[in-house]
Amino acid sequence: MMRTLTLAVSAFLMVGTAMAEDGVASGASTSHIAAAICMGIAVLGGALGQSKAAAAALEGLARNPGAQKAVFVPMIIALALIESLVLLAFVVAFIKIPA
């Protein structure tokens, strides 16, 4: 599995060099790939973080339903902060792509 993934990623990264005109690879395609990988990692981390935060909040509410008001607001704040990190990665990825 890991070998197949490694081969697929390396083949994908070599496409820019193979398709370059006059044997010159463009740096723009590499930066686009790096931005896409950055976004993928950020979205994956954000999704895992949000799911863990929501699961912990729901587990706490299942154990003590009377604590809904004490759990709800901090959970929403935590989810907003996690989402802001994903949006920051989105902004950084687009800043790093050359025009």
N, C-alpha and C positions, 0 to 999 in steps of 0.2 A: 504494500500500500504506500509506504513512505517513498520507496524507490520510484513508483509510478508518478507520485506527486512531484518528486524532485525533477524527474525527466520532463513532465509537463510544464513546470515553471521555467526550467532552463530553456526549453524550446520556445516558450512564449517570450522570454527575454531576448532571444536571439533573432526574433523576427525583424526587429528594427535594423539590425546589421545586415541581414540577408536581403532585405528589400531596399536598401539604401542605393541612391544613384551614385554612379562613379566610385563605388567602394567607400563612400564616406557615410558613417553612421550619424544620424541626427540625435542630438541630446534631448530634443523635445519629447521624443517618444519614450525615452527612458524616464524622464521626469513625470510624464503622464502615468506611466506604470507605477512609479513610486507613489504618486498621489492616490492612485486607486488602491494600492496596498495599504497606505495610511488610512484611508477612509474605511476600508474593510476591517482593519484591526480596531479602529475606533468604534465602529458600529457594533462589532462583535463584543468588545469590552463593555460598551454601554448597555447592550441588551442583556448580557450576563449580570451586570451590576443591578440593573433595574428589576430583573426577575428575582434576584436574590433578596433585594430590599422588599419587594412586594410579597414574596413568600414569607419572609420573616414577620412582616406586619400582619399578614393574614393568619399566620400561626399564633401570633400573640393575641389577635382578636378571637381566635377559636378557643384559646385557653381562658381568656377573660373578656367576654363580650362587653362588659361595662367600661372597658378602657378605650372605647372607640374614639372619644374626643381627645384623649391623650396620645393616641397613636396616629391619627389621621393627618394632622397638620405636619408633624415632623416627617412622616412618610412622603407627603407631597413635596416638601422642601427638599428632601433627599433625592427624590426622582427628578426634580427640576435641576438640581446641581449636577446630577449624573448626565442629564441631557445637555446641559450647557457645555460639559467637557466634549461631548460628541460634536456639538456645533462648533466649538473651538477648533477641533481637529479638521472639520470641514473647511473652515476659513483658512487655516494654515495650509491645507492641501491645495487650495486654489491660489493662495499667494505664491506658493513655491512653483507653480506651473508658469513657465515663461510665456509671454504674450506672443 
